[in-house]
Amino acid sequence: MGNRYEYVIPAHDVDGKMHFRLVALQRALLAASGKDADRHGFGSLNLIGGEGISWVLLKFAADIRKLPAEQDKVTIETWVEGVNRLLTTRNFIMRDEAGGILCTASTEWAIIDLKTRRPVNVIRDTNIADYATGEKVSAELPGKLPQAAGTDIYRHKVVYSDIDYNGHTNSMQYVQWIMDSYPVDKVYDRLVERFEIVYSREAVYGEDIEVCYEDVEDDVTLFSVNSASGQNFVTARIKWKA
């Protein structure tokens, strides 16, 4: 279906219970995405250098069967599923050394003009349509996710290390904030079965953000990342393994 990229799990990608961190999973998958896009000539660095435009992640979903451990060698297969004027979908399969599926994931992307922050025509400005295969994975993208109504608030001011080359908070930082908002004993005692996140608005340098969570079922938790004034940046949902 797609090209394959190898990844070895480093020590800093596992937590205090030796679990592969959720943010590290997203980082590994998006790194493969970037390599594949660069390989075909429509990666972010190609776009920024030529037209002052760049990719932004809108949605991410992962169905997780098993997560790798430190020093495990994994293979990430990735490809473009589909594309239209404003959006494109890219899928992933992560496998262990024996070829067994560890997880599948799907992502939705747009391209923005870095000056106006407005979307541009994906098909007009890239050759990505030449690589769309139509091949799906089990990890379907979410629709609109409900916001969490929790009262425990994790607060953070967006700082230098949160910002990427697009000039806004890196998509992986939201995942880090989400996991930092949740009680560590609960994180250690559970494994993620499915993770979904929807990005609605960009958080910028110096902005105050608030993260809350809500356990809506025994095995389902909602998360919201909002500005201090209540504007929503991100909604997310975790389904924990029973």
MDAnalysis code that builds the backbone (N, CA, C; Angstrom):
import MDAnalysis as mda
import numpy as np

u = mda.Universe.empty(726, n_residues=242, atom_resindex=np.repeat(np.arange(242), 3), trajectory=True)
u.add_TopologyAttr("name", ["N", "CA", "C"] * 242)
u.add_TopologyAttr("resid", np.arange(1, 243))
u.add_TopologyAttr("resname", ["MET", "GLY", "ASN", "ARG", "TYR", "GLU", "TYR", "VAL", "ILE", "PRO", "ALA", "HIS", "ASP", "VAL", "ASP", "GLY", "LYS", "MET", "HIS", "PHE", "ARG", "LEU", "VAL", "ALA", "LEU", "GLN", "ARG", "ALA", "LEU", "LEU", "ALA", "ALA", "SER", "GLY", "LYS", "ASP", "ALA", "ASP", "ARG", "HIS", "GLY", "PHE", "GLY", "SER", "LEU", "ASN", "LEU", "ILE", "GLY", "GLY", "GLU", "GLY", "ILE", "SER", "TRP", "VAL", "LEU", "LEU", "LYS", "PHE", "ALA", "ALA", "ASP", "ILE", "ARG", "LYS", "LEU", "PRO", "ALA", "GLU", "GLN", "ASP", "LYS", "VAL", "THR", "ILE", "GLU", "THR", "TRP", "VAL", "GLU", "GLY", "VAL", "ASN", "ARG", "LEU", "LEU", "THR", "THR", "ARG", "ASN", "PHE", "ILE", "MET", "ARG", "ASP", "GLU", "ALA", "GLY", "GLY", "ILE", "LEU", "CYS", "THR", "ALA", "SER", "THR", "GLU", "TRP", "ALA", "ILE", "ILE", "ASP", "LEU", "LYS", "THR", "ARG", "ARG", "PRO", "VAL", "ASN", "VAL", "ILE", "ARG", "ASP", "THR", "ASN", "ILE", "ALA", "ASP", "TYR", "ALA", "THR", "GLY", "GLU", "LYS", "VAL", "SER", "ALA", "GLU", "LEU", "PRO", "GLY", "LYS", "LEU", "PRO", "GLN", "ALA", "ALA", "GLY", "THR", "ASP", "ILE", "TYR", "ARG", "HIS", "LYS", "VAL", "VAL", "TYR", "SER", "ASP", "ILE", "ASP", "TYR", "ASN", "GLY", "HIS", "THR", "ASN", "SER", "MET", "GLN", "TYR", "VAL", "GLN", "TRP", "ILE", "MET", "ASP", "SER", "TYR", "PRO", "VAL", "ASP", "LYS", "VAL", "TYR", "ASP", "ARG", "LEU", "VAL", "GLU", "ARG", "PHE", "GLU", "ILE", "VAL", "TYR", "SER", "ARG", "GLU", "ALA", "VAL", "TYR", "GLY", "GLU", "ASP", "ILE", "GLU", "VAL", "CYS", "TYR", "GLU", "ASP", "VAL", "GLU", "ASP", "ASP", "VAL", "THR", "LEU", "PHE", "SER", "VAL", "ASN", "SER", "ALA", "SER", "GLY", "GLN", "ASN", "PHE", "VAL", "THR", "ALA", "ARG", "ILE", "LYS", "TRP", "LYS", "ALA"])
u.atoms.positions = np.array([
    [0.823, -1.219, 0.000],
    [0.000, 0.000, 0.000],
    [0.853, 1.264, 0.000],
    [1.819, 1.325, 0.938],
    [2.609, 2.543, 1.033],
    [4.065, 2.228, 1.262],
    [4.842, 3.254, 1.535],
    [6.255, 3.077, 1.846],
    [6.428, 2.775, 3.335],
    [7.524, 2.110, 3.662],
    [7.754, 1.667, 5.033],
    [8.993, 2.340, 5.616],
    [8.880, 2.698, 6.884],
    [9.953, 3.400, 7.571],
    [10.202, 2.727, 8.914],
    [11.462, 2.501, 9.234],
    [11.817, 1.813, 10.474],
    [12.006, 2.816, 11.607],
    [11.693, 2.364, 12.824],
    [11.809, 3.219, 14.007],
    [12.169, 2.330, 15.179],
    [13.157, 2.752, 15.975],
    [13.557, 2.031, 17.185],
    [13.095, 2.847, 18.381],
    [12.394, 2.227, 19.316],
    [11.812, 2.935, 20.452],
    [12.906, 3.336, 21.437],
    [13.167, 4.649, 21.609],
    [14.199, 5.087, 22.557],
    [13.667, 5.132, 23.986],
    [14.578, 5.253, 24.946],
    [14.195, 5.235, 26.357],
    [13.255, 6.380, 26.713],
    [13.452, 7.561, 26.102],
    [12.621, 8.705, 26.477],
    [11.194, 8.609, 25.926],
    [10.900, 7.582, 25.146],
    [9.547, 7.400, 24.611],
    [8.667, 6.525, 25.503],
    [9.217, 6.012, 26.604],
    [8.417, 5.199, 27.516],
    [8.268, 5.929, 28.850],
    [7.179, 5.613, 29.576],
    [6.913, 6.306, 30.828],
    [7.408, 5.501, 32.034],
    [6.970, 5.897, 33.234],
    [7.457, 5.264, 34.464],
    [7.019, 3.832, 34.642],
    [6.061, 3.380, 33.845],
    [5.628, 1.980, 33.855],
    [6.090, 1.240, 32.604],
    [7.027, 1.856, 31.881],
    [7.590, 1.277, 30.649],
    [6.559, 1.171, 29.535],
    [5.511, 1.999, 29.595],
    [4.523, 2.060, 28.523],
    [4.974, 3.065, 27.466],
    [4.817, 2.730, 26.206],
    [5.092, 3.652, 25.105],
    [4.139, 4.839, 25.223],
    [4.686, 6.032, 25.339],
    [3.856, 7.213, 25.558],
    [2.962, 7.491, 24.343],
    [1.750, 7.991, 24.611],
    [0.820, 8.296, 23.529],
    [1.386, 9.377, 22.620],
    [2.005, 10.387, 23.196],
    [2.597, 11.442, 22.383],
    [3.740, 10.901, 21.535],
    [4.461, 9.892, 22.049],
    [5.560, 9.296, 21.286],
    [5.022, 8.492, 20.100],
    [3.877, 7.843, 20.297],
    [3.242, 7.140, 19.181],
    [2.894, 8.121, 18.076],
    [2.253, 9.233, 18.435],
    [1.905, 10.214, 17.416],
    [3.162, 10.779, 16.760],
    [4.193, 11.036, 17.551],
    [5.433, 11.581, 16.999],
    [6.056, 10.636, 15.971],
    [6.076, 9.344, 16.289],
    [6.669, 8.368, 15.370],
    [5.885, 8.292, 14.067],
    [4.563, 8.293, 14.171],
    [3.735, 8.216, 12.972],
    [3.879, 9.471, 12.116],
    [3.856, 10.637, 12.756],
    [3.957, 11.881, 11.986],
    [5.345, 12.063, 11.384],
    [6.363, 11.515, 12.046],
    [7.701, 11.572, 11.457],
    [7.745, 10.763, 10.161],
    [7.106, 9.590, 10.177],
    [7.029, 8.788, 8.953],
    [6.241, 9.513, 7.877],
    [5.179, 10.193, 8.294],
    [4.379, 10.984, 7.356],
    [5.225, 12.047, 6.683],
    [6.027, 12.750, 7.494],
    [6.871, 13.799, 6.938],
    [7.904, 13.263, 5.964],
    [8.514, 12.130, 6.314],
    [9.490, 11.518, 5.416],
    [8.853, 11.114, 4.097],
    [7.654, 10.553, 4.178],
    [6.986, 10.094, 2.969],
    [6.583, 11.270, 2.079],
    [6.071, 12.339, 2.702],
    [5.691, 13.518, 1.926],
    [6.913, 14.157, 1.276],
    [8.019, 14.245, 2.031],
    [9.250, 14.799, 1.454],
    [9.740, 13.942, 0.289],
    [9.595, 12.649, 0.440],
    [10.044, 11.714, -0.592],
    [9.335, 11.964, -1.915],
    [8.066, 12.377, -1.830],
    [7.264, 12.584, -3.032],
    [7.157, 14.043, -3.450],
    [7.851, 14.927, -2.706],
    [7.927, 16.316, -3.148],
    [6.855, 17.251, -2.634],
    [6.044, 16.798, -1.654],
    [5.032, 17.717, -1.115],
    [5.113, 17.806, 0.407],
    [6.313, 17.642, 0.958],
    [6.506, 17.808, 2.392],
    [6.477, 19.268, 2.803],
    [6.373, 19.519, 4.100],
    [6.263, 20.894, 4.603],
    [7.453, 21.756, 4.203],
    [8.663, 21.201, 4.280],
    [9.828, 22.012, 3.948],
    [9.828, 22.395, 2.470],
    [9.355, 21.508, 1.615],
    [9.226, 21.838, 0.201],
    [8.262, 23.005, 0.010],
    [7.136, 22.943, 0.721],
    [6.094, 23.953, 0.549],
    [6.517, 25.298, 1.120],
    [7.107, 25.274, 2.319],
    [7.535, 26.527, 2.946],
    [8.599, 27.209, 2.090],
    [9.537, 26.407, 1.590],
    [10.607, 26.980, 0.788],
    [10.131, 27.560, -0.520],
    [9.081, 26.973, -1.084],
    [8.650, 27.429, -2.399],
    [7.522, 28.434, -2.391],
    [6.514, 28.230, -1.541],
    [5.304, 29.034, -1.649],
    [4.864, 29.688, -0.339],
    [5.557, 29.430, 0.764],
    [5.135, 29.999, 2.035],
    [3.842, 29.392, 2.545],
    [3.642, 28.102, 2.268],
    [2.465, 27.376, 2.737],
    [2.935, 26.128, 3.479],
    [2.070, 25.573, 4.317],
    [2.491, 24.405, 5.088],
    [1.286, 23.568, 5.493],
    [1.564, 22.295, 5.787],
    [0.533, 21.376, 6.259],
    [0.171, 21.670, 7.714],
    [-1.115, 21.486, 8.039],
    [-1.569, 21.501, 9.431],
    [-2.441, 20.265, 9.658],
    [-2.281, 19.656, 10.824],
    [-3.039, 18.467, 11.189],
    [-4.394, 18.880, 11.762],
    [-5.468, 18.272, 11.255],
    [-6.820, 18.587, 11.714],
    [-7.412, 17.493, 12.594],
    [-7.149, 16.237, 12.250],
    [-7.694, 15.117, 13.009],
    [-6.672, 13.985, 13.053],
    [-6.726, 13.221, 14.151],
    [-5.853, 12.064, 14.315],
    [-6.625, 10.999, 15.077],
    [-6.563, 9.759, 14.602],
    [-7.201, 8.643, 15.300],
    [-6.290, 7.432, 15.217],
    [-6.164, 6.711, 16.335],
    [-5.343, 5.496, 16.370],
    [-6.090, 4.389, 17.087],
    [-6.134, 3.213, 16.471],
    [-6.633, 1.996, 17.105],
    [-5.418, 1.167, 17.498],
    [-5.287, 0.904, 18.787],
    [-4.058, 0.306, 19.317],
    [-4.329, -1.113, 19.806],
    [-3.627, -2.066, 19.229],
    [-3.713, -3.448, 19.682],
    [-2.693, -3.727, 20.782],
    [-1.478, -3.259, 20.550],
    [-0.383, -3.445, 21.500],
    [0.654, -2.377, 21.225],
    [1.263, -1.868, 22.268],
    [2.289, -0.856, 22.071],
    [3.677, -1.465, 22.236],
    [4.651, -0.971, 21.485],
    [6.007, -1.517, 21.596],
    [6.672, -1.100, 22.894],
    [7.780, -1.764, 23.221],
    [8.559, -1.476, 24.413],
    [9.883, -0.830, 24.014],
    [10.614, -0.348, 25.009],
    [11.904, 0.283, 24.752],
    [12.828, -0.652, 23.964],
    [13.478, -0.091, 22.948],
    [14.433, -0.765, 22.062],
    [13.778, -1.687, 21.045],
    [12.459, -1.789, 21.057],
    [11.787, -2.556, 20.003],
    [11.977, -1.868, 18.656],
    [12.128, -2.674, 17.622],
    [12.202, -2.151, 16.258],
    [10.830, -2.314, 15.611],
    [10.286, -1.210, 15.132],
    [8.975, -1.249, 14.484],
    [9.098, -0.722, 13.064],
    [8.108, -1.081, 12.262],
    [8.007, -0.570, 10.898],
    [6.699, 0.188, 10.767],
    [6.776, 1.374, 10.205],
    [5.583, 2.199, 9.994],
    [5.346, 2.319, 8.492],
    [4.199, 1.822, 8.068],
    [3.795, 1.930, 6.673],
    [2.801, 3.079, 6.563],
    [2.973, 3.953, 5.594],
    [2.091, 5.100, 5.459],
    [1.810, 5.412, 3.999],
    [0.614, 5.929, 3.755],
    [0.202, 6.276, 2.400],
    [-0.940, 7.288, 2.446],
    [-1.147, 7.962, 1.331],
    [-2.257, 8.896, 1.170],
    [-3.488, 8.111, 0.739],
    [-4.559, 8.240, 1.513],
    [-5.800, 7.562, 1.140],
    [-6.578, 8.346, 0.088],
    [-6.839, 9.609, 0.382],
    [-7.646, 10.406, -0.541],
    [-7.333, 11.882, -0.403],
    [-7.793, 12.657, -1.369],
    [-7.525, 14.094, -1.375],
    [-8.646, 14.809, -2.109],
    [-9.026, 15.995, -1.617],
    [-9.915, 16.876, -2.363],
    [-9.331, 18.281, -2.322],
    [-10.099, 19.266, -2.661],
    [-9.562, 20.616, -2.816],
    [-8.960, 21.166, -1.520],
    [-9.574, 20.838, -0.370],
    [-9.140, 21.441, 0.885],
    [-8.533, 20.458, 1.883],
    [-8.766, 19.149, 1.697],
    [-8.354, 18.176, 2.710],
    [-7.698, 16.959, 2.082],
    [-6.868, 16.306, 2.868],
    [-6.328, 15.012, 2.458],
    [-6.264, 14.091, 3.675],
    [-6.388, 12.801, 3.420],
    [-6.335, 11.790, 4.469],
    [-5.121, 10.901, 4.262],
    [-4.352, 10.691, 5.338],
    [-3.173, 9.820, 5.286],
    [-3.317, 8.755, 6.360],
    [-2.986, 7.513, 6.008],
    [-3.155, 6.383, 6.916],
    [-1.823, 5.735, 7.274],
    [-1.867, 4.908, 8.342],
    [-0.657, 4.285, 8.869],
    [-0.957, 2.887, 9.393],
    [0.042, 2.015, 9.302],
    [0.056, 0.746, 10.027],
    [1.428, 0.608, 10.679],
    [1.437, 0.393, 11.996],
    [2.686, 0.122, 12.703],
    [2.765, -1.368, 12.988],
    [3.900, -1.979, 12.632],
    [4.080, -3.419, 12.810],
    [5.320, -3.702, 13.662],
    [5.287, -4.860, 14.356],
    [6.463, -5.297, 15.100],
    [7.423, -6.013, 14.152],
    [8.539, -6.515, 14.701],
    [9.563, -7.140, 13.848],
    [9.057, -8.389, 13.149],
    [8.062, -9.051, 13.740],
    [7.511, -10.258, 13.125],
    [6.439, -9.942, 12.090],
    [6.099, -8.674, 11.941],
    [5.080, -8.292, 10.968],
    [3.689, -8.151, 11.551],
    [3.550, -8.413, 12.852],
    [2.240, -8.278, 13.480],
    [1.841, -6.821, 13.628],
    [0.544, -6.542, 13.481],
    [0.051, -5.176, 13.567],
    [-0.029, -4.728, 15.022],
    [0.652, -3.624, 15.339],
    [0.585, -3.020, 16.661],
    [-0.538, -1.994, 16.736],
    [-0.658, -1.180, 15.701],
    [-1.749, -0.207, 15.660],
    [-1.977, 0.255, 14.230],
    [-3.158, 0.796, 14.001],
    [-3.467, 1.489, 12.749],
    [-3.866, 2.910, 13.110],
    [-3.669, 3.835, 12.184],
    [-4.007, 5.230, 12.455],
    [-4.408, 5.932, 11.171],
    [-5.195, 6.988, 11.348],
    [-5.615, 7.809, 10.221],
    [-5.502, 9.278, 10.613],
    [-5.163, 10.113, 9.638],
    [-5.004, 11.542, 9.881],
    [-5.685, 12.337, 8.773],
    [-6.128, 13.533, 9.127],
    [-6.697, 14.460, 8.145],
    [-5.900, 15.753, 8.193],
    [-5.571, 16.284, 7.010],
    [-4.691, 17.444, 6.897],
    [-5.280, 18.503, 5.969],
    [-4.827, 19.740, 6.195],
    [-5.091, 20.830, 5.260],
    [-3.778, 21.572, 5.043],
    [-3.751, 22.443, 4.042],
    [-2.606, 23.329, 3.819],
    [-3.057, 24.756, 4.091],
    [-2.231, 25.510, 4.839],
    [-2.555, 26.909, 5.078],
    [-1.457, 27.819, 4.524],
    [-1.862, 29.036, 4.191],
    [-0.932, 30.105, 3.869],
    [-0.376, 30.633, 5.191],
    [0.931, 30.635, 5.357],
    [1.528, 30.985, 6.637],
    [1.364, 32.460, 6.992],
    [1.079, 33.300, 6.023],
    [0.854, 34.724, 6.308],
    [-0.598, 34.995, 6.675],
    [-1.525, 34.468, 5.886],
    [-2.941, 34.761, 6.119],
    [-3.586, 33.767, 7.068],
    [-2.943, 32.598, 7.282],
    [-3.470, 31.480, 8.080],
    [-4.746, 30.913, 7.464],
    [-4.975, 31.153, 6.204],
    [-6.150, 30.644, 5.520],
    [-5.791, 29.390, 4.734],
    [-6.774, 28.449, 4.535],
    [-6.491, 27.246, 3.750],
    [-6.294, 27.558, 2.271],
    [-5.484, 26.733, 1.636],
    [-5.260, 26.866, 0.197],
    [-5.654, 25.551, -0.480],
    [-5.678, 25.562, -1.790],
    [-6.123, 24.417, -2.580],
    [-5.048, 23.329, -2.592],
    [-5.352, 22.204, -1.954],
    [-4.388, 21.113, -1.836],
    [-4.009, 20.558, -3.209],
    [-4.999, 20.358, -4.066],
    [-4.744, 19.753, -5.372],
    [-3.974, 20.699, -6.278],
    [-4.317, 21.980, -6.222],
    [-3.642, 22.955, -7.078],
    [-2.184, 23.137, -6.698],
    [-1.883, 23.113, -5.391],
    [-0.564, 23.492, -4.911],
    [0.378, 22.322, -4.634],
    [-0.078, 21.093, -4.835],
    [0.801, 19.936, -4.657],
    [0.485, 18.880, -5.714],
    [1.355, 17.875, -5.771],
    [1.117, 16.722, -6.651],
    [0.575, 15.533, -5.871],
    [-0.010, 15.790, -4.697],
    [-0.406, 14.716, -3.791],
    [-1.454, 13.784, -4.391],
    [-2.310, 14.305, -5.269],
    [-3.361, 13.479, -5.853],
    [-2.790, 12.303, -6.639],
    [-1.565, 12.435, -7.113],
    [-0.930, 11.352, -7.864],
    [-0.644, 10.139, -6.990],
    [-0.668, 10.324, -5.668],
    [-0.282, 9.253, -4.758],
    [-1.439, 8.723, -3.923],
    [-2.648, 9.191, -4.156],
    [-3.806, 8.725, -3.387],
    [-4.194, 7.319, -3.828],
    [-4.286, 6.390, -2.876],
    [-4.545, 4.985, -3.194],
    [-5.985, 4.553, -2.930],
    [-6.703, 5.284, -2.078],
    [-8.055, 4.875, -1.690],
    [-8.085, 3.793, -0.619],
    [-6.917, 3.339, -0.176],
    [-6.830, 2.257, 0.812],
    [-7.120, 2.784, 2.219],
    [-8.048, 2.138, 2.919],
    [-8.455, 2.555, 4.255],
    [-7.781, 1.706, 5.325],
    [-7.954, 2.133, 6.585],
    [-7.540, 1.334, 7.740],
    [-8.707, 1.279, 8.720],
    [-8.561, 0.457, 9.761],
    [-9.657, 0.299, 10.724],
    [-9.873, 1.539, 11.573],
    [-8.844, 2.359, 11.729],
    [-8.933, 3.545, 12.586],
    [-9.649, 4.675, 11.844],
    [-10.971, 4.700, 11.956],
    [-11.741, 5.729, 11.271],
    [-11.583, 7.071, 11.986],
    [-11.563, 8.129, 11.198],
    [-11.459, 9.471, 11.769],
    [-12.739, 9.841, 12.506],
    [-12.632, 10.582, 13.607],
    [-13.831, 10.990, 14.338],
    [-14.533, 12.151, 13.654],
    [-15.809, 12.326, 13.994],
    [-16.500, 13.548, 13.634],
    [-16.227, 14.578, 14.711],
    [-17.210, 15.401, 15.014],
    [-17.060, 16.375, 16.089],
    [-17.124, 15.655, 17.431],
    [-16.148, 15.909, 18.297],
    [-16.110, 15.284, 19.612],
    [-16.712, 16.221, 20.659],
    [-17.421, 15.678, 21.648],
    [-17.960, 16.522, 22.721],
    [-16.848, 17.058, 23.607],
    [-17.054, 18.238, 24.162],
    [-16.077, 18.795, 25.083],
    [-16.223, 18.157, 26.463],
    [-15.120, 18.074, 27.168],
    [-15.137, 17.573, 28.535],
    [-15.723, 18.628, 29.464],
    [-16.383, 18.148, 30.519],
    [-17.000, 19.056, 31.489],
    [-16.381, 18.881, 32.868],
    [-15.123, 18.494, 32.915],
    [-14.464, 18.256, 34.195],
    [-14.134, 19.541, 34.929],
    [-13.913, 19.422, 36.222],
    [-13.615, 20.590, 37.055],
    [-12.148, 20.669, 37.459],
    [-11.385, 19.595, 37.253],
    [-9.943, 19.633, 37.523],
    [-9.244, 20.260, 36.320],
    [-8.615, 21.411, 36.517],
    [-8.045, 22.169, 35.411],
    [-6.516, 22.140, 35.473],
    [-5.911, 21.744, 34.358],
    [-4.463, 21.840, 34.190],
    [-4.181, 23.095, 33.372],
    [-3.363, 24.000, 33.918],
    [-3.098, 25.283, 33.268],
    [-1.661, 25.346, 32.760],
    [-1.513, 26.027, 31.621],
    [-0.197, 26.116, 30.995],
    [-0.153, 27.382, 30.139],
    [0.988, 28.043, 30.105],
    [1.207, 29.156, 29.188],
    [2.057, 28.654, 28.026],
    [1.633, 28.919, 26.809],
    [2.356, 28.456, 25.627],
    [3.728, 29.134, 25.587],
    [4.786, 28.303, 25.515],
    [6.157, 28.799, 25.587],
    [6.930, 28.427, 24.322],
    [8.166, 28.864, 24.289],
    [9.034, 28.644, 23.128],
    [9.045, 27.193, 22.656],
    [9.199, 26.247, 23.590],
    [9.337, 24.841, 23.211],
    [8.043, 24.236, 22.674],
    [6.927, 24.918, 22.823],
    [5.648, 24.437, 22.287],
    [5.463, 24.779, 20.819],
    [6.214, 25.745, 20.306],
    [5.959, 26.328, 18.990],
    [6.779, 25.615, 17.915],
    [6.147, 25.348, 16.778],
    [6.864, 24.718, 15.668],
    [7.127, 25.731, 14.555],
    [7.636, 25.246, 13.413],
    [8.021, 26.152, 12.336],
    [6.825, 26.796, 11.631],
    [5.609, 26.333, 11.931],
    [4.415, 26.991, 11.400],
    [4.041, 28.230, 12.203],
    [4.706, 28.443, 13.340],
    [4.412, 29.597, 14.154],
    [3.272, 29.401, 15.139],
    [2.836, 28.144, 15.311],
    [1.784, 27.850, 16.293],
    [2.198, 26.634, 17.117],
    [1.369, 26.282, 18.090],
    [1.681, 25.137, 18.940],
    [1.732, 23.855, 18.125],
    [2.786, 23.100, 18.290],
    [2.929, 21.829, 17.596],
    [1.804, 20.889, 18.002],
    [1.279, 20.137, 17.042],
    [0.126, 19.267, 17.295],
    [0.387, 18.252, 18.391],
    [1.644, 17.827, 18.547],
    [1.957, 16.831, 19.568],
    [1.934, 17.411, 20.981],
    [2.119, 18.731, 21.096],
    [2.101, 19.347, 22.425],
    [0.733, 19.227, 23.080],
    [-0.324, 19.293, 22.273],
    [-1.670, 19.151, 22.832],
    [-1.849, 17.765, 23.453],
    [-1.303, 16.757, 22.799],
    [-1.378, 15.393, 23.340],
    [-0.611, 15.312, 24.659],
    [0.543, 15.982, 24.705],
    [1.318, 16.007, 25.941],
    [0.534, 16.689, 27.059],
    [-0.100, 17.839, 26.755],
    [-0.892, 18.549, 27.763],
    [-2.059, 17.692, 28.242],
    [-2.687, 16.996, 27.303],
    [-3.824, 16.128, 27.664],
    [-3.391, 15.062, 28.659],
    [-2.294, 14.393, 28.367],
    [-1.842, 13.335, 29.261],
    [-1.324, 13.896, 30.587],
    [-0.758, 15.094, 30.553],
    [-0.298, 15.728, 31.791],
    [-1.465, 16.139, 32.683],
    [-2.642, 16.330, 32.096],
    [-3.807, 16.744, 32.878],
    [-4.453, 15.580, 33.628],
    [-4.142, 14.359, 33.213],
    [-4.812, 13.181, 33.768],
    [-3.990, 12.616, 34.925],
    [-4.621, 12.144, 35.994],
    [-3.869, 11.613, 37.149],
    [-2.896, 10.509, 36.742],
    [-1.664, 10.627, 37.184],
    [-0.625, 9.720, 36.720],
    [-0.905, 8.275, 37.136],
    [-1.543, 8.052, 38.292],
    [-1.824, 6.677, 38.701],
    [-2.820, 6.016, 37.755],
    [-3.755, 6.812, 37.225],
    [-4.705, 6.258, 36.253],
    [-4.018, 5.936, 34.929],
    [-3.098, 6.803, 34.526],
    [-2.355, 6.549, 33.286],
    [-1.536, 5.271, 33.427],
    [-0.884, 5.095, 34.583],
    [-0.038, 3.929, 34.789],
    [-0.854, 2.636, 34.846],
    [-2.079, 2.718, 35.338],
    [-2.891, 1.515, 35.528],
    [-3.674, 1.106, 34.289],
    [-3.616, 1.938, 33.231],
    [-4.449, 1.673, 32.058],
    [-3.617, 1.666, 30.789],
    [-4.173, 1.007, 29.768],
    [-3.597, 1.045, 28.430],
    [-4.638, 1.622, 27.473],
    [-4.167, 2.385, 26.512],
    [-5.063, 3.024, 25.548],
    [-5.437, 2.036, 24.448],
    [-6.732, 1.943, 24.169],
    [-7.214, 1.108, 23.069],
    [-7.486, 1.940, 21.819],
    [-8.014, 3.150, 22.021],
    [-8.268, 4.050, 20.902],
    [-8.063, 5.485, 21.369],
    [-7.426, 6.274, 20.508],
    [-7.225, 7.694, 20.790],
    [-7.690, 8.508, 19.602],
    [-8.488, 9.551, 19.894],
    [-8.989, 10.443, 18.850],
    [-8.754, 11.881, 19.297],
    [-8.346, 12.726, 18.366],
    [-8.164, 14.145, 18.681],
    [-8.564, 14.983, 17.476],
    [-9.266, 16.083, 17.757],
    [-9.719, 17.013, 16.720],
    [-9.174, 18.393, 17.062],
    [-8.444, 18.983, 16.110],
    [-7.846, 20.302, 16.296],
    [-8.766, 21.364, 15.685],
    [-9.147, 22.356, 16.501],
    [-10.118, 23.359, 16.055],
    [-9.506, 24.736, 15.833],
    [-8.514, 25.090, 16.634],
    [-7.959, 26.442, 16.606],
    [-6.513, 26.383, 17.053],
    [-5.706, 27.323, 16.585],
    [-4.290, 27.346, 16.906],
    [-4.028, 28.103, 18.207],
    [-3.252, 27.508, 19.094],
    [-2.761, 28.218, 20.273],
    [-1.400, 28.809, 19.930],
    [-1.186, 30.073, 20.295],
    [0.033, 30.767, 19.902],
    [0.866, 31.125, 21.129],
    [2.081, 31.565, 20.867],
    [3.032, 31.877, 21.930],
    [2.439, 32.872, 22.930],
    [2.611, 32.575, 24.225],
    [2.158, 33.464, 25.277],
    [0.722, 33.270, 25.710],
    [-0.018, 32.432, 24.980],
    [-1.431, 32.243, 25.292],
    [-1.592, 31.324, 26.509],
    [-2.558, 31.645, 27.353],
    [-2.880, 30.807, 28.505],
    [-3.896, 29.756, 28.099],
    [-3.585, 28.491, 28.388],
    [-4.499, 27.404, 28.032],
    [-4.932, 26.656, 29.288],
    [-6.090, 26.022, 29.176],
    [-6.632, 25.224, 30.267],
    [-7.072, 23.872, 29.711],
    [-6.691, 22.809, 30.388],
    [-7.038, 21.453, 29.966],
    [-7.872, 20.807, 31.062],
    [-8.982, 20.182, 30.666],
    [-9.770, 19.429, 31.639],
    [-10.131, 18.068, 31.060],
    [-10.464, 17.142, 31.933],
    [-10.868, 15.806, 31.500],
    [-12.162, 15.417, 32.199],
    [-12.861, 14.460, 31.599],
    [-14.112, 13.949, 32.170],
    [-14.211, 12.462, 31.869],
    [-14.269, 11.636, 32.901],
    [-14.480, 10.198, 32.723],
    [-15.975, 9.969, 32.508],
    [-16.382, 9.860, 31.243],
    [-17.809, 9.747, 30.944],
    [-18.316, 8.316, 31.068],
    [-17.421, 7.346, 30.980],
    [-17.722, 5.938, 31.222],
    [-16.524, 5.327, 31.923],
    [-16.657, 4.088, 32.378],
    [-15.541, 3.439, 33.058],
    [-14.301, 3.357, 32.167],
    [-14.528, 3.235, 30.855],
    [-13.407, 3.051, 29.947],
    [-13.291, 4.157, 28.898],
    [-13.966, 5.293, 29.104],
    [-13.915, 6.390, 28.133],
    [-13.689, 7.712, 28.864],
    [-12.701, 8.471, 28.391],
    [-12.390, 9.784, 28.963],
    [-12.368, 10.829, 27.857],
    [-13.032, 11.962, 28.114],
    [-13.004, 13.108, 27.212],
    [-12.005, 14.133, 27.728],
    [-11.410, 14.869, 26.799],
    [-10.479, 15.941, 27.146],
    [-10.810, 17.180, 26.307],
    [-10.621, 18.349, 26.904],
    [-10.754, 19.615, 26.187],
    [-9.561, 20.500, 26.501],
    [-9.038, 21.138, 25.466],
    [-8.004, 22.150, 25.626],
    [-8.607, 23.468, 25.168],
    [-8.727, 24.421, 26.083],
    [-9.376, 25.693, 25.802],
    [-8.466, 26.855, 26.171],
    [-8.774, 28.024, 25.620],
    [-8.112, 29.250, 26.071],
    [-8.686, 29.641, 27.424],
    [-8.019, 30.554, 28.096],
    [-8.517, 31.017, 29.385],
    [-9.879, 31.687, 29.251],
    [-10.188, 32.197, 28.049],
    [-11.486, 32.835, 27.809],
    [-12.550, 31.850, 27.349],
    [-12.162, 30.561, 27.204],
    [-13.145, 29.537, 26.880],
    [-13.195, 29.101, 25.431],
    [-12.365, 29.678, 24.552],
    [-12.347, 29.246, 23.154],
    [-11.664, 27.879, 23.048],
    [-12.248, 26.997, 22.275],
    [-11.731, 25.635, 22.187],
    [-10.612, 25.507, 21.164],
    [-9.517, 24.887, 21.576],
    [-8.422, 24.547, 20.677],
    [-8.544, 23.111, 20.192],
    [-8.804, 22.196, 21.149],
    [-8.739, 20.767, 20.863],
    [-9.763, 20.023, 21.706],
    [-10.375, 18.998, 21.103],
    [-11.133, 18.011, 21.862],
    [-10.535, 16.649, 21.566],
    [-10.582, 15.766, 22.559],
    [-9.985, 14.445, 22.394],
    [-10.778, 13.428, 23.201],
    [-10.603, 12.167, 22.814],
    [-11.268, 11.076, 23.536],
    [-10.351, 9.861, 23.570],
    [-10.261, 9.261, 24.744],
    [-9.498, 8.025, 24.910],
    [-10.460, 6.919, 25.331],
    [-10.367, 5.792, 24.634],
    [-11.029, 4.563, 25.073],
    [-9.943, 3.682, 25.658],
    [-10.086, 3.339, 26.927],
    [-9.097, 2.522, 27.610],
    [-9.419, 1.029, 27.444],
    [-8.375, 0.227, 27.433],
    [-8.591, -1.217, 27.374],
    [-9.293, -1.697, 28.635],
    [-10.252, -2.595, 28.459],
    [-11.014, -3.108, 29.610],
    [-10.117, -3.971, 30.473],
])
